[in-house]
Amino acid sequence: MAQNNTESSSSLGRTLGWAALGAGAFMAAKAIYNEFTKYDLNGKVVLITGGSRGLGLLMARQLAAKGAKLVICSRTEEQVERARQELEQKGAEVLALTVDVTRQEEVEALVQRVIGHYGQLDVLINSAGIIIGGPQDTMGIEEYDYAMKTHFWATLYTILAVVPHFKERGGGRIVNITSIGGKISVPHLLPYSASKFAQVGLSEGMHNELKQYNIKVTTVVPHLMRTGSPRNAYIKGDHEVEYAIFKFLDSSPLFSQDAEVSARSIIKALEYAEPEVILTVTARVATFLQGLAPGFLNTTMGLVNQFLPDNVEGGDQTKRGYESETETSRSSVNTLTDQAALKNNEL
């Protein structure tokens, strides 16, 4: 009997050993394949919507270091000009344009101008975005409409504008910056989450339908990132408290991710044509739980909502983050957000 147990253990050990060896060989072969098929960004023309500040600007810096030719656009002329000057001082080749990507005719004109200027367009990164924070009873149709125009319609407009050119050239790459808020609805971010859910669905569907034309679409799902963006958020409800909470979460390494690391991960996903990249362990766990136990996660979000501020008199008015600053939001615990805002053209 003991001999049989020994033989069984030995057989199991050999099986596990071969399985581990096979898994290792597969991973090694995959790594080698990925390196051979890695997309070379040197000389490629990359259009980044929202590329004048925050994550868009961070990606522009890193893409320039890889030799890409850049196109950045923003609705704010002063902001996009500052970004252009910074990038050109670092040796980048940049076309900087003032464009409202929520207007289809401006998007179509943008793409044609890029092709006319560089003679080609290889990569589209949809990074333009807004944040509207506050309780649901402060949100009107205009907030939902604005969020949908910025996240869903602008993404659709740019994709529709570039696809004919990509087909003509035999392929292209599209990266859509969505959000964990497009996988899990977050309290006090309803217009944002609703529009990000739509953007995720669009991005995933485009990935499935465009790959037959060698157009690779990547859906990026970030968590909260320390880009300095709270200053430019739209705040409703108890403005000062809402903003102070948002800024604290954005500054805390426990709740937010390093934006430069995130930018590198996104560019890596672009180079390897990954269909989806969820940027943090927290976001991956939350997404997994949403699929496995949606009731548990929804209950958790409901509990979180209990601790968020209710609407107050005057809360229906919209203020920007920088208009909602107080001594609390300026405290030393929020230093990381203030530093990021200064570094990433969010001021």
N, C-alpha and C positions, 0 to 999 in steps of 0.2 A: 504493500500500500504506500509506504514511504517512497519507494522507488518510483511509483506511478506519479505521486505528487511532485517529485523532483523533476521527472521528465516533462510533466505539464507546465511547471514553472519555467523550465528551460525553453520549451516550445513557445510559451507566451513571451518570454524575454526576446527570443529571436524574432518573433513577429513584430514586436514593438520596435526592435532595433531596425528592422528592414523598413518599417513604416516611417520611422524618424529619418532614416537615410533617404527614403524616397521624397519625403517632404522637403528635406534640405536640398536635394538635387533639383526639385521643382522650383524652389525659391531662388536658387542660384541661376537656373536657366531663365527664369522670369527677369531677374536683375540684368542678366546679359542682354536679353531681348530688348528690355526697356532702354538700355544704353545705346543699342544699335538703332533703335527707332526714335530716340529722343529728338524733339523738335528744336532745331537750331534757330535761336532768336536773332542772331547776328545779321543785321541788314534787313530784318523784317519790319514792316510798317504796322504799328500797333496803335489803334484808336482806343482811348480810355475816356469814357464819359465820366464826368465828375472827377477828372484827373487833376484839378487845380489845388485840391486840398485833401486832408485826411488820408484814408486808405488809397484812394486813387493816386495821390501824389507819391505816397510811399512806393506803390507798384511802379510808377513812372521812373523813380530814381533807380530802382533795381533793374528794370528793363533796359534803361539807358546804359547801365554798367555792363549789360550783356550785348551791347551793340545794336539794340533796336532803334529804329527811327520812330519818333513819337508824334502822336496827335493827342492833344488834351483839349477838353472843352468844358465850359462852365457858363452859367447864366450871368456871372459877375465879372465884368471886364477887368476891374482892378485886381481881382484875385487871380484870374488866369494869367494876367500879365506878370504878376509877381512870381508865379510858378514857372513861367517861361524863362524869365531872367535867371532864376536859380538853376534850372536844368541846363540852360545853355552855358552858364558859367562853369558847370561841371563837365562840359564837352559834349552834351547831348545835342542831337539834331531834333528840333521841335517845331511843330506847327501848332500854334495856340489860337483857339477861336472862341468867340462868345456865341453860344448857341443855347436855345431852350429846347431840350430834348423831349419835352412834353408836346411839342408842336411838330407834326409829321412832316410838314413842308420844310421846316428848318433842318430836320434830320436828313431828309433826302438831299438837300443842298449841301449839307456837311459832308456826306459820303462822296458825293460827286467832286467836291472841292479837294478832298483828300486824294482821290484817285488822280485828279488833274495835277495836283502838286507833286505827288511822289510817283505817279504812274502805276501804282498798285496799292492794295490793302490786304494784309495777311491775317490780322488778328483784331477782333473786337472784344473789348472788356467793358461790360455794362456795370459801372460802379456808382453811377449817380444815385443818390438816395436822400431821403429826409426822415426825420423822426418827429412824430407828433405824440406827446405824452399828456396823460390826464385821464380822469374817470370817464366812463362811457356816457354819462348824462351830460357831459360838456361837449361831446362830439356831434357835430351836425353833418349833413350831407356833404358840405364843402370840404371837410377834413378827409372824409373817405374818398371823395373825388380827387382831391389833390394827391393823396397817397397812391391811388390807383394810376393816375396819370404819370407819376414819377417812377413808380416801380414796375407796373405792368405794361402800360401803354408805351412808355418810352423804350422799354426793353423790346417790345414787339416792333416798334417803328425802326429801331436800329437793325434788328435782325432781318426784317423784310428788306431794308435798304441794302444790306451787304450781301445777302444770299445770291442774287444774280451775278454779282462780281465774283464771288467765291466759286460758283458753279463754272463760270467762264474760265477761271484760272485752274480748275481741277481740284479745288479744296480750300479750306480755311479753318480758322479756329475761333470759337466764341466762348467767352467766359462770363457767366452771369453771377454777380455777387448777390446772393439772397440773404437769408438770416435764419437763425434758430427760431426766430419769430414766425417763419414760414413753415415750420414743422409743428410748433407748439404755440398756441395762442397765449400771449403774456398779458397779465392784467395791466390796465392803464396804457396799453399800446394797441388798442383795437384797430384803428385805421391802418396802422403800420403792419400789424400781423395779417389782417385780411388781405392787404395788397401783396405782402410777401408770400402768402400761401398761393396766390394767383401766379406770382412770378416763378415760384418753384415748379408749379404744374406746367407752366409754359416752357420753362427751361428743360425739364425732363422730357416733355413731349417732343420738343425740337431735337433733343439728342437722339431720340429714337428714329425720327423721320429724316433727319439731315445726314446721318452717317453714311447713307447709300451714295451720297455725293462727295464723300471724303471731307465733309464738314464736321469737325469734332466739337461737340458742345459740352462744356463742363459746368456743373452746378456747384457753386461754392456756398457752404452753410457756415458762416461765422457765428461766434458767440459775441458778447459785448467786447469791443476792442478799445484800447487806449490810444485813440487817434486825436483826441481833443474835441470831438464832435459835440459834446453837451452844450457848448457855448452857442451853437447854431441850431439847436433843437427848438421845436415849437412846443410851448408849454401852455396847458389850460388847467383850470381848477385852482387849487391852492398853490399858486405859481412858485413861491419861494420854497415851500416844503417839497413839492414834486421835484423841483430842480436840484435841491440839496441832496435828496435821496439818489437821484439819477447820477449826479456828479460823484457822490461817494462810491456807488457801485462801479462806476467807470474807472475810478482811481484805484480801487482795491484789486490787487493781484489775485485774490481769492475768487472774485466775480468776473474779472475782465482779463483779456489776453493781450500779450505784447503784440503791438501792431506790426512791427518790423518782421517778427517771426511769422506772423500770419501772412504778410505779403510774400515772403519767401515760399511758404507752403502753397500759396495760390499760383505763383509762377511755376513752381515744380509741377503742380497739377496740370497746368497749361502745357508744359514741355512733354509730359507723359500722357496727355490726352485722357486724363482720368474722368470718368463720367460724373462722379460726385466726390467732393471732399468736404468732410465735416471737420472743422479745424481744431476742436478741443475735445478732451476726454469728457468733460462735463456735457457738452452738446451731444456727443455720441451716446452717452448713458441716457440722457433725457430723451433722445430720439428713440432709443431702444425701448425704454419704459413706455413711451407713448404707444408704440406698436404692441408691446406685450401686455401692458396693464394701463390702458387709457383712463380707466376710472380712478386709479390711484393718483396718476399725475394731475388729472383734472381737479381732484379733491385738494391736492397740494397747492395748485394755482389758486383755488378758491380761498384757502387759508392765507396765502400770501396777500390776496386782495383785501382781507380783513385788516391788515396792518397798514395799508396805503391810505393816504388822506382823502377825505370826502371833498366834494365840491364846496366852495365858499362863495360869498357874495363877490361878484366881479370875476368869478372863475370862468365865465363863458368867453371872456376876452382872451385872445391869444397873445402871448409874449414870447420873445426869444429867450434862450437860456441866459445870454449876457445881460438881459434886462431883469432877470430874476435873481441876480447875485445878492448874497447877504454875507454877514460875517461868518455864518455857519458854512456856507458853500465855499468861502474863501479860506477856510481853515487849512492848517498844514497837512491834514490827512488827505486833502485833495490835490496835493502838489503834482502828482503824476499827470493828472488831466491838464492842469495849467501848463506844465512843461510840454506836453504833447501838442496842445493847441498852438503854442508859440513855434514849435518845430515844424508843424505840418500845415501852416498857412490857414489855421482856423480862426485867427484873430480878425 
